[in-house]
Amino acid sequence: MKLKKIASLMLAGIMAVSMLAACGEGTGNNNGGANSEPTAPTSTTTTDLYSKLDKDNQKNISPLADTDLDSALAAAVDRIGTIPVAYGYALSDDLVTVKTNGIDGDILSGVGVDMGEMGGKIYNSLLDAAKILSDKLEPVNPVLNPDAIVRQLQAHPKGDASAVAFFMINGTTGIDSALNEVAEELDTIVASLPLDSDENGKNYMYKYTLSASVDSKTIDLLGTMTANYIAVKIDRTTVQR
C-alpha cells in the first residue's frame, strides 16, 4: 500500500507539471522538452524476445529482424508527447498495453489516480503513435489489443497476413525485464495461432515469423524521465495444399 501511495503521489505531481510543460502540445507532438532523437533499437531485440517464449511456442514461430518495423516504431515514438512519456516513467516496471478500448484499466487504477481528461490525452497520443506505426507498415492493421492478433490473422485465412501490438514501460526498467513481460503476453497468443485451416474444401498451411523493436524517448521534467516503447509484429505466410 505504501508503494502504491508513493506511485499515486508521484504520478499526480508529474501530471500537474507536465500539463504546464505540454501547453500547445496537443495530444502527441514532441514539444515540452521531449527528446526528438529516440534511442535506436538493437539488432538483437527480435532474437532476445523469441528466446523468452515458451519452448513449445518457439516451434510454431521463427524470429525475423525487420528494419521496416524499426523505422516505423521510430516514427511513432517521435510523435509521442511529453505527457505520455511522463506517464510511462511514473508507472515503474508495469508494462502498459495500448488497446483500442483504452489504456489498460488495471494500470490506471493501480496507482489510485483519477486521470480524467489527462487519461484521454495520454491515450490519444499513444493511439496516434500506434496508427503511425500501422501506416508505416501497410497493409498491417493496428491490433492494439494483443489478444486480437489471433482474430486479425484468422479474419484473412486464405492469404498472407500481419498484425502488430504496441507496449510502453518505464525507461529505467531493463530491456531484458521488459521483454520478459512482453513474452508472457505473447505466449498465450502464439499458442493460439492455428497452423492450418480448411476453407471451402481447400487446406491452408501457415508459417509465422516474429519481429520486435524497442525505442525510447526522454524528457526533462522534474528531472530526466525516459519511457521505452516496444512494437511486436507477427507475420503469417500462407500456402495452399
MARLOSE-34998 format. One record per residue (C-alpha): residue in three letters; x, y, z; residue number from 1. Coordinates in steps of 0.5 Angstrom, whole numbers, plus 500, padded with zeros to 3 digits. Layout:
! residues N
<atom><res>Ala</res><X>X</X><Y>Y</Y><Z>Z</Z><n>NUM</n></atom>
...
***
This chain:
! residues 241
<atom><res>Met</res><X>500</X><Y>500</Y><Z>500</Z><n>1</n></atom>
<atom><res>Lys</res><X>506</X><Y>505</Y><Z>502</Z><n>2</n></atom>
<atom><res>Leu</res><X>509</X><Y>504</Y><Z>495</Z><n>3</n></atom>
<atom><res>Lys</res><X>502</X><Y>505</Y><Z>492</Z><n>4</n></atom>
<atom><res>Lys</res><X>501</X><Y>511</Y><Z>495</Z><n>5</n></atom>
<atom><res>Ile</res><X>508</X><Y>514</Y><Z>493</Z><n>6</n></atom>
<atom><res>Ala</res><X>507</X><Y>512</Y><Z>486</Z><n>7</n></atom>
<atom><res>Ser</res><X>500</X><Y>516</Y><Z>486</Z><n>8</n></atom>
<atom><res>Leu</res><X>503</X><Y>522</Y><Z>489</Z><n>9</n></atom>
<atom><res>Met</res><X>509</X><Y>522</Y><Z>484</Z><n>10</n></atom>
<atom><res>Leu</res><X>504</X><Y>521</Y><Z>478</Z><n>11</n></atom>
<atom><res>Ala</res><X>500</X><Y>526</Y><Z>481</Z><n>12</n></atom>
<atom><res>Gly</res><X>506</X><Y>531</Y><Z>481</Z><n>13</n></atom>
<atom><res>Ile</res><X>508</X><Y>529</Y><Z>475</Z><n>14</n></atom>
<atom><res>Met</res><X>502</X><Y>530</Y><Z>471</Z><n>15</n></atom>
<atom><res>Ala</res><X>501</X><Y>537</Y><Z>474</Z><n>16</n></atom>
<atom><res>Val</res><X>508</X><Y>539</Y><Z>472</Z><n>17</n></atom>
<atom><res>Ser</res><X>507</X><Y>536</Y><Z>465</Z><n>18</n></atom>
<atom><res>Met</res><X>500</X><Y>540</Y><Z>464</Z><n>19</n></atom>
<atom><res>Leu</res><X>504</X><Y>546</Y><Z>464</Z><n>20</n></atom>
<atom><res>Ala</res><X>510</X><Y>544</Y><Z>460</Z><n>21</n></atom>
<atom><res>Ala</res><X>506</X><Y>541</Y><Z>455</Z><n>22</n></atom>
<atom><res>Cys</res><X>502</X><Y>547</Y><Z>453</Z><n>23</n></atom>
<atom><res>Gly</res><X>501</X><Y>548</Y><Z>446</Z><n>24</n></atom>
<atom><res>Glu</res><X>503</X><Y>541</Y><Z>445</Z><n>25</n></atom>
<atom><res>Gly</res><X>496</X><Y>538</Y><Z>443</Z><n>26</n></atom>
<atom><res>Thr</res><X>496</X><Y>530</Y><Z>444</Z><n>27</n></atom>
<atom><res>Gly</res><X>502</X><Y>528</Y><Z>441</Z><n>28</n></atom>
<atom><res>Asn</res><X>508</X><Y>532</Y><Z>438</Z><n>29</n></atom>
<atom><res>Asn</res><X>514</X><Y>532</Y><Z>441</Z><n>30</n></atom>
<atom><res>Asn</res><X>515</X><Y>539</Y><Z>445</Z><n>31</n></atom>
<atom><res>Gly</res><X>515</X><Y>540</Y><Z>452</Z><n>32</n></atom>
<atom><res>Gly</res><X>522</X><Y>538</Y><Z>453</Z><n>33</n></atom>
<atom><res>Ala</res><X>522</X><Y>532</Y><Z>449</Z><n>34</n></atom>
<atom><res>Asn</res><X>528</X><Y>529</Y><Z>446</Z><n>35</n></atom>
<atom><res>Ser</res><X>527</X><Y>529</Y><Z>439</Z><n>36</n></atom>
<atom><res>Glu</res><X>532</X><Y>523</Y><Z>438</Z><n>37</n></atom>
<atom><res>Pro</res><X>530</X><Y>517</Y><Z>441</Z><n>38</n></atom>
<atom><res>Thr</res><X>535</X><Y>511</Y><Z>442</Z><n>39</n></atom>
<atom><res>Ala</res><X>536</X><Y>507</Y><Z>436</Z><n>40</n></atom>
<atom><res>Pro</res><X>534</X><Y>500</Y><Z>437</Z><n>41</n></atom>
<atom><res>Thr</res><X>539</X><Y>494</Y><Z>438</Z><n>42</n></atom>
<atom><res>Ser</res><X>539</X><Y>489</Y><Z>432</Z><n>43</n></atom>
<atom><res>Thr</res><X>538</X><Y>483</Y><Z>438</Z><n>44</n></atom>
<atom><res>Thr</res><X>531</X><Y>485</Y><Z>440</Z><n>45</n></atom>
<atom><res>Thr</res><X>528</X><Y>480</Y><Z>436</Z><n>46</n></atom>
<atom><res>Thr</res><X>532</X><Y>474</Y><Z>438</Z><n>47</n></atom>
<atom><res>Asp</res><X>532</X><Y>476</Y><Z>445</Z><n>48</n></atom>
<atom><res>Leu</res><X>524</X><Y>477</Y><Z>445</Z><n>49</n></atom>
<atom><res>Tyr</res><X>524</X><Y>470</Y><Z>442</Z><n>50</n></atom>
<atom><res>Ser</res><X>529</X><Y>467</Y><Z>447</Z><n>51</n></atom>
<atom><res>Lys</res><X>524</X><Y>468</Y><Z>452</Z><n>52</n></atom>
<atom><res>Leu</res><X>518</X><Y>465</Y><Z>449</Z><n>53</n></atom>
<atom><res>Asp</res><X>516</X><Y>458</Y><Z>452</Z><n>54</n></atom>
<atom><res>Lys</res><X>520</X><Y>453</Y><Z>448</Z><n>55</n></atom>
<atom><res>Asp</res><X>514</X><Y>449</Y><Z>445</Z><n>56</n></atom>
<atom><res>Asn</res><X>511</X><Y>456</Y><Z>442</Z><n>57</n></atom>
<atom><res>Gln</res><X>518</X><Y>457</Y><Z>439</Z><n>58</n></atom>
<atom><res>Lys</res><X>517</X><Y>451</Y><Z>435</Z><n>59</n></atom>
<atom><res>Asn</res><X>511</X><Y>455</Y><Z>432</Z><n>60</n></atom>
<atom><res>Ile</res><X>514</X><Y>461</Y><Z>430</Z><n>61</n></atom>
<atom><res>Ser</res><X>521</X><Y>464</Y><Z>428</Z><n>62</n></atom>
<atom><res>Pro</res><X>525</X><Y>470</Y><Z>429</Z><n>63</n></atom>
<atom><res>Leu</res><X>526</X><Y>475</Y><Z>424</Z><n>64</n></atom>
<atom><res>Ala</res><X>529</X><Y>482</Y><Z>425</Z><n>65</n></atom>
<atom><res>Asp</res><X>525</X><Y>487</Y><Z>421</Z><n>66</n></atom>
<atom><res>Thr</res><X>528</X><Y>494</Y><Z>419</Z><n>67</n></atom>
<atom><res>Asp</res><X>522</X><Y>497</Y><Z>417</Z><n>68</n></atom>
<atom><res>Leu</res><X>519</X><Y>496</Y><Z>424</Z><n>69</n></atom>
<atom><res>Asp</res><X>525</X><Y>499</Y><Z>427</Z><n>70</n></atom>
<atom><res>Ser</res><X>524</X><Y>505</Y><Z>422</Z><n>71</n></atom>
<atom><res>Ala</res><X>516</X><Y>505</Y><Z>424</Z><n>72</n></atom>
<atom><res>Leu</res><X>517</X><Y>505</Y><Z>431</Z><n>73</n></atom>
<atom><res>Ala</res><X>522</X><Y>511</Y><Z>431</Z><n>74</n></atom>
<atom><res>Ala</res><X>517</X><Y>515</Y><Z>427</Z><n>75</n></atom>
<atom><res>Ala</res><X>511</X><Y>513</Y><Z>432</Z><n>76</n></atom>
<atom><res>Val</res><X>516</X><Y>515</Y><Z>438</Z><n>77</n></atom>
<atom><res>Asp</res><X>518</X><Y>521</Y><Z>435</Z><n>78</n></atom>
<atom><res>Arg</res><X>510</X><Y>523</Y><Z>435</Z><n>79</n></atom>
<atom><res>Ile</res><X>509</X><Y>522</Y><Z>443</Z><n>80</n></atom>
<atom><res>Gly</res><X>509</X><Y>528</Y><Z>447</Z><n>81</n></atom>
<atom><res>Thr</res><X>511</X><Y>530</Y><Z>454</Z><n>82</n></atom>
<atom><res>Ile</res><X>505</X><Y>527</Y><Z>458</Z><n>83</n></atom>
<atom><res>Pro</res><X>505</X><Y>520</Y><Z>456</Z><n>84</n></atom>
<atom><res>Val</res><X>513</X><Y>520</Y><Z>457</Z><n>85</n></atom>
<atom><res>Ala</res><X>512</X><Y>522</Y><Z>464</Z><n>86</n></atom>
<atom><res>Tyr</res><X>506</X><Y>517</Y><Z>465</Z><n>87</n></atom>
<atom><res>Gly</res><X>510</X><Y>512</Y><Z>462</Z><n>88</n></atom>
<atom><res>Tyr</res><X>516</X><Y>514</Y><Z>467</Z><n>89</n></atom>
<atom><res>Ala</res><X>512</X><Y>514</Y><Z>473</Z><n>90</n></atom>
<atom><res>Leu</res><X>509</X><Y>507</Y><Z>473</Z><n>91</n></atom>
<atom><res>Ser</res><X>515</X><Y>504</Y><Z>475</Z><n>92</n></atom>
<atom><res>Asp</res><X>516</X><Y>497</Y><Z>472</Z><n>93</n></atom>
<atom><res>Asp</res><X>509</X><Y>496</Y><Z>470</Z><n>94</n></atom>
<atom><res>Leu</res><X>508</X><Y>494</Y><Z>463</Z><n>95</n></atom>
<atom><res>Val</res><X>503</X><Y>498</Y><Z>459</Z><n>96</n></atom>
<atom><res>Thr</res><X>499</X><Y>495</Y><Z>453</Z><n>97</n></atom>
<atom><res>Val</res><X>496</X><Y>500</Y><Z>449</Z><n>98</n></atom>
<atom><res>Lys</res><X>489</X><Y>498</Y><Z>447</Z><n>99</n></atom>
<atom><res>Thr</res><X>483</X><Y>500</Y><Z>442</Z><n>100</n></atom>
<atom><res>Asn</res><X>479</X><Y>501</Y><Z>448</Z><n>101</n></atom>
<atom><res>Gly</res><X>484</X><Y>505</Y><Z>452</Z><n>102</n></atom>
<atom><res>Ile</res><X>490</X><Y>504</Y><Z>456</Z><n>103</n></atom>
<atom><res>Asp</res><X>490</X><Y>498</Y><Z>461</Z><n>104</n></atom>
<atom><res>Gly</res><X>485</X><Y>500</Y><Z>466</Z><n>105</n></atom>
<atom><res>Asp</res><X>489</X><Y>496</Y><Z>472</Z><n>106</n></atom>
<atom><res>Ile</res><X>495</X><Y>500</Y><Z>470</Z><n>107</n></atom>
<atom><res>Leu</res><X>491</X><Y>507</Y><Z>471</Z><n>108</n></atom>
<atom><res>Ser</res><X>487</X><Y>504</Y><Z>478</Z><n>109</n></atom>
<atom><res>Gly</res><X>493</X><Y>501</Y><Z>480</Z><n>110</n></atom>
<atom><res>Val</res><X>496</X><Y>508</Y><Z>482</Z><n>111</n></atom>
<atom><res>Gly</res><X>490</X><Y>511</Y><Z>485</Z><n>112</n></atom>
<atom><res>Val</res><X>489</X><Y>517</Y><Z>481</Z><n>113</n></atom>
<atom><res>Asp</res><X>483</X><Y>519</Y><Z>477</Z><n>114</n></atom>
<atom><res>Met</res><X>486</X><Y>521</Y><Z>470</Z><n>115</n></atom>
<atom><res>Gly</res><X>480</X><Y>524</Y><Z>467</Z><n>116</n></atom>
<atom><res>Glu</res><X>482</X><Y>529</Y><Z>461</Z><n>117</n></atom>
<atom><res>Met</res><X>489</X><Y>527</Y><Z>463</Z><n>118</n></atom>
<atom><res>Gly</res><X>488</X><Y>520</Y><Z>461</Z><n>119</n></atom>
<atom><res>Gly</res><X>485</X><Y>522</Y><Z>455</Z><n>120</n></atom>
<atom><res>Lys</res><X>491</X><Y>526</Y><Z>453</Z><n>121</n></atom>
<atom><res>Ile</res><X>495</X><Y>520</Y><Z>454</Z><n>122</n></atom>
<atom><res>Tyr</res><X>491</X><Y>515</Y><Z>451</Z><n>123</n></atom>
<atom><res>Asn</res><X>490</X><Y>519</Y><Z>445</Z><n>124</n></atom>
<atom><res>Ser</res><X>498</X><Y>521</Y><Z>444</Z><n>125</n></atom>
<atom><res>Leu</res><X>499</X><Y>513</Y><Z>444</Z><n>126</n></atom>
<atom><res>Leu</res><X>494</X><Y>512</Y><Z>440</Z><n>127</n></atom>
<atom><res>Asp</res><X>496</X><Y>517</Y><Z>435</Z><n>128</n></atom>
<atom><res>Ala</res><X>503</X><Y>514</Y><Z>435</Z><n>129</n></atom>
<atom><res>Ala</res><X>500</X><Y>507</Y><Z>434</Z><n>130</n></atom>
<atom><res>Lys</res><X>497</X><Y>509</Y><Z>428</Z><n>131</n></atom>
<atom><res>Ile</res><X>503</X><Y>512</Y><Z>425</Z><n>132</n></atom>
<atom><res>Leu</res><X>506</X><Y>505</Y><Z>427</Z><n>133</n></atom>
<atom><res>Ser</res><X>501</X><Y>502</Y><Z>423</Z><n>134</n></atom>
<atom><res>Asp</res><X>501</X><Y>507</Y><Z>417</Z><n>135</n></atom>
<atom><res>Lys</res><X>509</X><Y>506</Y><Z>416</Z><n>136</n></atom>
<atom><res>Leu</res><X>508</X><Y>498</Y><Z>416</Z><n>137</n></atom>
<atom><res>Glu</res><X>502</X><Y>498</Y><Z>411</Z><n>138</n></atom>
<atom><res>Pro</res><X>498</X><Y>494</Y><Z>410</Z><n>139</n></atom>
<atom><res>Val</res><X>499</X><Y>492</Y><Z>417</Z><n>140</n></atom>
<atom><res>Asn</res><X>493</X><Y>493</Y><Z>422</Z><n>141</n></atom>
<atom><res>Pro</res><X>494</X><Y>497</Y><Z>428</Z><n>142</n></atom>
<atom><res>Val</res><X>492</X><Y>491</Y><Z>433</Z><n>143</n></atom>
<atom><res>Leu</res><X>493</X><Y>495</Y><Z>440</Z><n>144</n></atom>
<atom><res>Asn</res><X>490</X><Y>489</Y><Z>444</Z><n>145</n></atom>
<atom><res>Pro</res><X>495</X><Y>484</Y><Z>443</Z><n>146</n></atom>
<atom><res>Asp</res><X>489</X><Y>479</Y><Z>445</Z><n>147</n></atom>
<atom><res>Ala</res><X>486</X><Y>481</Y><Z>438</Z><n>148</n></atom>
<atom><res>Ile</res><X>492</X><Y>479</Y><Z>434</Z><n>149</n></atom>
<atom><res>Val</res><X>490</X><Y>472</Y><Z>433</Z><n>150</n></atom>
<atom><res>Arg</res><X>483</X><Y>474</Y><Z>431</Z><n>151</n></atom>
<atom><res>Gln</res><X>486</X><Y>479</Y><Z>426</Z><n>152</n></atom>
<atom><res>Leu</res><X>490</X><Y>474</Y><Z>423</Z><n>153</n></atom>
<atom><res>Gln</res><X>484</X><Y>469</Y><Z>423</Z><n>154</n></atom>
<atom><res>Ala</res><X>480</X><Y>474</Y><Z>419</Z><n>155</n></atom>
<atom><res>His</res><X>484</X><Y>473</Y><Z>413</Z><n>156</n></atom>
<atom><res>Pro</res><X>485</X><Y>465</Y><Z>413</Z><n>157</n></atom>
<atom><res>Lys</res><X>487</X><Y>465</Y><Z>405</Z><n>158</n></atom>
<atom><res>Gly</res><X>493</X><Y>470</Y><Z>404</Z><n>159</n></atom>
<atom><res>Asp</res><X>499</X><Y>473</Y><Z>408</Z><n>160</n></atom>
<atom><res>Ala</res><X>497</X><Y>477</Y><Z>414</Z><n>161</n></atom>
<atom><res>Ser</res><X>501</X><Y>481</Y><Z>419</Z><n>162</n></atom>
<atom><res>Ala</res><X>499</X><Y>484</Y><Z>426</Z><n>163</n></atom>
<atom><res>Val</res><X>502</X><Y>489</Y><Z>431</Z><n>164</n></atom>
<atom><res>Ala</res><X>502</X><Y>490</Y><Z>438</Z><n>165</n></atom>
<atom><res>Phe</res><X>505</X><Y>496</Y><Z>442</Z><n>166</n></atom>
<atom><res>Phe</res><X>507</X><Y>497</Y><Z>449</Z><n>167</n></atom>
<atom><res>Met</res><X>510</X><Y>502</Y><Z>454</Z><n>168</n></atom>
<atom><res>Ile</res><X>514</X><Y>501</Y><Z>460</Z><n>169</n></atom>
<atom><res>Asn</res><X>519</X><Y>506</Y><Z>465</Z><n>170</n></atom>
<atom><res>Gly</res><X>526</X><Y>507</Y><Z>461</Z><n>171</n></atom>
<atom><res>Thr</res><X>529</X><Y>505</Y><Z>468</Z><n>172</n></atom>
<atom><res>Thr</res><X>527</X><Y>498</Y><Z>467</Z><n>173</n></atom>
<atom><res>Gly</res><X>532</X><Y>494</Y><Z>464</Z><n>174</n></atom>
<atom><res>Ile</res><X>530</X><Y>492</Y><Z>457</Z><n>175</n></atom>
<atom><res>Asp</res><X>531</X><Y>485</Y><Z>459</Z><n>176</n></atom>
<atom><res>Ser</res><X>526</X><Y>485</Y><Z>464</Z><n>177</n></atom>
<atom><res>Ala</res><X>521</X><Y>489</Y><Z>459</Z><n>178</n></atom>
<atom><res>Leu</res><X>522</X><Y>483</Y><Z>454</Z><n>179</n></atom>
<atom><res>Asn</res><X>520</X><Y>478</Y><Z>459</Z><n>180</n></atom>
<atom><res>Glu</res><X>514</X><Y>482</Y><Z>461</Z><n>181</n></atom>
<atom><res>Val</res><X>512</X><Y>482</Y><Z>453</Z><n>182</n></atom>
<atom><res>Ala</res><X>514</X><Y>475</Y><Z>452</Z><n>183</n></atom>
<atom><res>Glu</res><X>509</X><Y>473</Y><Z>458</Z><n>184</n></atom>
<atom><res>Glu</res><X>503</X><Y>477</Y><Z>454</Z><n>185</n></atom>
<atom><res>Leu</res><X>506</X><Y>473</Y><Z>447</Z><n>186</n></atom>
<atom><res>Asp</res><X>506</X><Y>466</Y><Z>450</Z><n>187</n></atom>
<atom><res>Thr</res><X>498</X><Y>466</Y><Z>450</Z><n>188</n></atom>
<atom><res>Ile</res><X>498</X><Y>469</Y><Z>443</Z><n>189</n></atom>
<atom><res>Val</res><X>503</X><Y>465</Y><Z>440</Z><n>190</n></atom>
<atom><res>Ala</res><X>500</X><Y>458</Y><Z>443</Z><n>191</n></atom>
<atom><res>Ser</res><X>493</X><Y>460</Y><Z>440</Z><n>192</n></atom>
<atom><res>Leu</res><X>496</X><Y>461</Y><Z>433</Z><n>193</n></atom>
<atom><res>Pro</res><X>493</X><Y>456</Y><Z>428</Z><n>194</n></atom>
<atom><res>Leu</res><X>498</X><Y>452</Y><Z>424</Z><n>195</n></atom>
<atom><res>Asp</res><X>493</X><Y>450</Y><Z>418</Z><n>196</n></atom>
<atom><res>Ser</res><X>486</X><Y>451</Y><Z>417</Z><n>197</n></atom>
<atom><res>Asp</res><X>480</X><Y>449</Y><Z>412</Z><n>198</n></atom>
<atom><res>Glu</res><X>477</X><Y>454</Y><Z>408</Z><n>199</n></atom>
<atom><res>Asn</res><X>471</X><Y>452</Y><Z>402</Z><n>200</n></atom>
<atom><res>Gly</res><X>475</X><Y>445</Y><Z>401</Z><n>201</n></atom>
<atom><res>Lys</res><X>482</X><Y>448</Y><Z>401</Z><n>202</n></atom>
<atom><res>Asn</res><X>487</X><Y>447</Y><Z>406</Z><n>203</n></atom>
<atom><res>Tyr</res><X>492</X><Y>452</Y><Z>408</Z><n>204</n></atom>
<atom><res>Met</res><X>498</X><Y>452</Y><Z>412</Z><n>205</n></atom>
<atom><res>Tyr</res><X>501</X><Y>457</Y><Z>416</Z><n>206</n></atom>
<atom><res>Lys</res><X>508</X><Y>459</Y><Z>418</Z><n>207</n></atom>
<atom><res>Tyr</res><X>509</X><Y>465</Y><Z>423</Z><n>208</n></atom>
<atom><res>Thr</res><X>515</X><Y>470</Y><Z>424</Z><n>209</n></atom>
<atom><res>Leu</res><X>516</X><Y>474</Y><Z>430</Z><n>210</n></atom>
<atom><res>Ser</res><X>519</X><Y>481</Y><Z>430</Z><n>211</n></atom>
<atom><res>Ala</res><X>521</X><Y>486</Y><Z>435</Z><n>212</n></atom>
<atom><res>Ser</res><X>523</X><Y>493</Y><Z>436</Z><n>213</n></atom>
<atom><res>Val</res><X>525</X><Y>498</Y><Z>442</Z><n>214</n></atom>
<atom><res>Asp</res><X>525</X><Y>505</Y><Z>442</Z><n>215</n></atom>
<atom><res>Ser</res><X>525</X><Y>510</Y><Z>448</Z><n>216</n></atom>
<atom><res>Lys</res><X>524</X><Y>518</Y><Z>449</Z><n>217</n></atom>
<atom><res>Thr</res><X>527</X><Y>522</Y><Z>454</Z><n>218</n></atom>
<atom><res>Ile</res><X>524</X><Y>529</Y><Z>457</Z><n>219</n></atom>
<atom><res>Asp</res><X>527</X><Y>534</Y><Z>462</Z><n>220</n></atom>
<atom><res>Leu</res><X>521</X><Y>535</Y><Z>467</Z><n>221</n></atom>
<atom><res>Leu</res><X>522</X><Y>534</Y><Z>475</Z><n>222</n></atom>
<atom><res>Gly</res><X>529</X><Y>531</Y><Z>472</Z><n>223</n></atom>
<atom><res>Thr</res><X>530</X><Y>527</Y><Z>467</Z><n>224</n></atom>
<atom><res>Met</res><X>525</X><Y>522</Y><Z>465</Z><n>225</n></atom>
<atom><res>Thr</res><X>525</X><Y>516</Y><Z>460</Z><n>226</n></atom>
<atom><res>Ala</res><X>520</X><Y>511</Y><Z>457</Z><n>227</n></atom>
<atom><res>Asn</res><X>521</X><Y>505</Y><Z>453</Z><n>228</n></atom>
<atom><res>Tyr</res><X>516</X><Y>503</Y><Z>447</Z><n>229</n></atom>
<atom><res>Ile</res><X>516</X><Y>496</Y><Z>444</Z><n>230</n></atom>
<atom><res>Ala</res><X>513</X><Y>494</Y><Z>438</Z><n>231</n></atom>
<atom><res>Val</res><X>512</X><Y>487</Y><Z>436</Z><n>232</n></atom>
<atom><res>Lys</res><X>510</X><Y>484</Y><Z>429</Z><n>233</n></atom>
<atom><res>Ile</res><X>507</X><Y>477</Y><Z>427</Z><n>234</n></atom>
<atom><res>Asp</res><X>507</X><Y>476</Y><Z>420</Z><n>235</n></atom>
<atom><res>Arg</res><X>504</X><Y>470</Y><Z>417</Z><n>236</n></atom>
<atom><res>Thr</res><X>506</X><Y>466</Y><Z>411</Z><n>237</n></atom>
<atom><res>Thr</res><X>500</X><Y>462</Y><Z>408</Z><n>238</n></atom>
<atom><res>Val</res><X>501</X><Y>456</Y><Z>403</Z><n>239</n></atom>
<atom><res>Gln</res><X>495</X><Y>453</Y><Z>400</Z><n>240</n></atom>
<atom><res>Arg</res><X>496</X><Y>445</Y><Z>400</Z><n>241</n></atom>
***
